[in-house]
């Protein structure tokens, strides 16, 4: 990462991140730490699964980089950034503290963010929609085990790529895009979110959970998934004028998709 970003940080009105999974060996904490140090914002939204209590219950893994991520977030909160934490399923116990504030970090079960151009976005982690897209128990078990295996392969592949001087690349994301069942699951999830947007009377919804960054207009509902910091190293950002972008921090191009400030229209798919 070029040091120019640290000398002149990228300034946004709001930043949305989720699915960091601190405490897991698959967490890309170094990428996230670089992103946090390279950006400034009025609002920082932590949209669930920031800490992976599930992984930590199996084995204790907490390197210094994970600690540095927490310290950096708390430092932002201390110096004026409004930090709001909406816990997910992997940090579910924190939902018991909804409405409370710790170290200038406010915990909320859900939250509504109003963009600079007046759009109301509901923030939820996304596991609330699992029932709407639920598959059979066997398929769910196979999917979980298969995903864990993909992440293990992902670590091996990128270890080799680093030795060869190649940039980060997500094998897990590559495979998910090519497995028909996974694509159908993602689409069902998106449609469930769009239904919730209409039911709640908001303009859009920001979530994470499925580790698939996307932003599109679904039947008049703005669907924003900020992705993850396990496979893709992505975040959703809002410019000071209200325009929303998906940012891919492991990619030199950075911005992978944008939505206009006014009435959104379907954006083209990113290869």
Buried (B, 14 or more C-beta within 10 A) or exposed (E): BEEEBEEEBBEBBBBBBBBBBBBBBBBBBBBBBBBBBBBBBBBBBBBBBBBBBBBBEEEEBEEEBBEBBBEBBBBBBEEEBBBBBBBBBBBBEBBEBBEEBEEBBBBBBBBBBEBBBEBBBBBBBBBBBBEEBEBEEEEEEEBEEBBEEBBBEBEEBBEEBEEEEEEBBBBBBEBBEEEEEBEEBBEBBBBBBBBBBEEBEBBBBBBBBBBBBBBBBBEEBBBBBBBBBBBBBBBBBBBEEBBBBBBBBBBEEBEBBBBEBEEBEEBEEEE
